[in-house]
Amino acid sequence: MALTAAIIREMAEASLPESDLFIVDVTVSDTPVRPKITVLADGEQGITIDQCATISRRINAKIVEVFGEEISYVLEVSSPGVDFPLTQPKQYQRNVGRSLKVKLQDGAEKTGKLEEVTESGIGLLEEVKQKGKKATHVPVQIPFGEIVKANVVISFK
């Protein structure tokens, strides 16, 4: 059995110290000698460094239990940075009221304020710019299935 993202994700989800925490992403480098395992975790109220450390210790223990002491790897557990795309409904929920840039399946991009998150998608107050006119805001519903990538837009106002 090899260290795969699916196996590590299962271990990581079983290692969460609080119920409001969730796994955002898991990657395992394809280097056979000493693979780098990256686990991104978040929470409804954010995640602390102590929570990341607890997750890391628990994953380490599970890896040793399954693969033995002799396996060599690097494990990094952290929160996704502001530049990391939103991938889960819980992440969208945490960012209601903030501006998002959303790339859709058809290649279109929409930017606007995240107004709501439903089971099937998001409600965005899209900013529509027209030459020579003031930008208008149009409400749009975007199903999760149409979203290729969504990032929070950082503003320094």
C-alpha positions in Angstrom: 0.0 0.0 0.0 1.3 3.5 -0.9 0.8 6.9 0.6 -1.9 8.3 -1.5 -4.0 11.5 -1.1 -7.1 9.4 -0.6 -5.6 7.4 2.2 -4.2 10.5 3.9 -7.5 12.4 3.5 -9.3 9.5 5.3 -6.7 9.7 8.1 -6.9 13.5 8.2 -10.7 13.5 8.5 -10.5 11.0 11.3 -7.9 13.2 13.0 -10.0 16.4 13.3 -10.1 17.6 17.0 -13.3 19.6 16.7 -16.5 19.0 14.7 -16.5 22.4 13.1 -13.2 21.7 11.4 -12.9 20.2 7.9 -10.3 19.1 5.4 -10.0 21.4 2.4 -7.3 19.7 0.4 -4.8 16.9 0.6 -1.8 16.4 -1.7 1.0 13.9 -1.8 4.0 14.6 -4.0 5.0 11.8 -6.3 8.6 11.6 -5.0 9.0 8.0 -4.0 12.0 8.6 -1.7 10.5 11.1 0.8 7.0 12.3 -0.3 5.7 15.6 0.9 2.2 15.3 2.3 0.3 18.6 2.5 -3.0 18.8 4.4 -5.0 22.0 4.3 -7.7 22.2 7.1 -10.1 25.0 8.0 -13.0 25.6 10.3 -16.2 27.5 10.5 -14.5 30.0 12.7 -11.0 29.5 11.2 -8.3 27.2 12.5 -5.5 27.7 15.1 -1.9 26.6 14.9 -2.6 24.3 17.9 -5.4 22.6 16.0 -3.1 22.1 13.0 -0.5 20.6 15.4 -3.0 18.2 16.9 -4.1 17.1 13.4 -0.5 16.6 12.4 0.3 14.5 15.4 -2.8 12.3 14.9 -2.0 11.8 11.2 1.6 10.9 12.0 0.4 8.3 14.5 -2.0 6.8 12.0 0.7 6.7 9.3 3.0 4.8 11.7 0.2 2.5 12.7 -0.6 1.6 9.0 2.8 1.8 7.3 5.3 1.3 10.2 8.1 3.4 11.6 10.5 3.0 8.7 8.4 5.0 6.2 10.0 8.4 5.4 7.8 11.4 4.5 7.4 15.1 5.2 4.0 16.2 6.6 2.7 19.8 6.6 -0.7 20.7 8.1 -1.9 24.3 7.7 -4.8 26.5 6.8 -5.4 27.5 3.2 -4.0 30.9 2.5 -6.1 33.8 1.2 -4.9 33.0 -2.3 -6.1 29.4 -2.2 -9.4 28.9 -4.1 -12.6 28.1 -2.2 -13.5 24.5 -2.8 -16.2 23.6 -0.2 -19.6 25.1 0.7 -18.3 25.6 4.3 -15.6 27.9 2.9 -18.1 29.9 0.9 -20.3 30.2 4.0 -17.4 31.7 5.9 -16.9 34.3 3.2 -20.5 35.6 2.9 -20.3 39.4 2.5 -16.8 39.4 0.9 -16.0 39.9 -2.8 -15.3 36.9 -4.9 -13.8 36.3 -8.4 -15.5 33.3 -9.9 -14.4 31.5 -13.1 -17.1 29.4 -14.7 -17.1 26.2 -16.8 -17.8 28.2 -20.0 -14.7 30.4 -19.3 -16.7 33.5 -18.1 -15.6 35.3 -15.0 -17.8 37.0 -12.6 -16.8 39.3 -9.7 -19.1 40.5 -7.0 -20.2 40.3 -3.4 -21.1 36.8 -2.0 -24.6 37.2 -0.8 -25.7 33.7 0.1 -24.7 30.0 0.0 -27.3 27.3 -0.7 -27.1 23.6 -0.9 -26.7 23.8 -4.7 -24.6 27.0 -5.2 -24.0 30.6 -4.4 -25.8 33.9 -4.8 -23.5 36.6 -6.0 -24.2 40.3 -6.4 -22.2 40.6 -9.6 -20.5 43.9 -10.4 -21.2 44.8 -14.0 -19.0 47.5 -15.4 -20.0 49.5 -18.5 -17.9 52.0 -20.3 -18.6 55.5 -19.3 -21.2 54.5 -16.7 -21.2 53.7 -13.1 -21.0 49.9 -12.3 -24.3 48.2 -11.6 -24.9 45.2 -9.3 -26.9 42.3 -10.6 -27.9 39.3 -8.5 -26.9 35.9 -10.0 -27.2 32.4 -8.8 -24.3 30.1 -9.7 -24.5 26.3 -9.2 -21.4 24.7 -7.6 -21.1 22.5 -10.7 -20.5 25.5 -12.9 -17.7 26.9 -10.8 -14.1 26.0 -11.9 -12.4 28.3 -9.5 -13.4 30.9 -6.9 -11.1 33.2 -4.9 -11.7 35.8 -2.3 -10.8 39.3 -3.7 -8.5 41.0 -1.3 -9.1 44.8 -1.0 -7.0 47.2 0.9 -9.5 50.0 1.3 
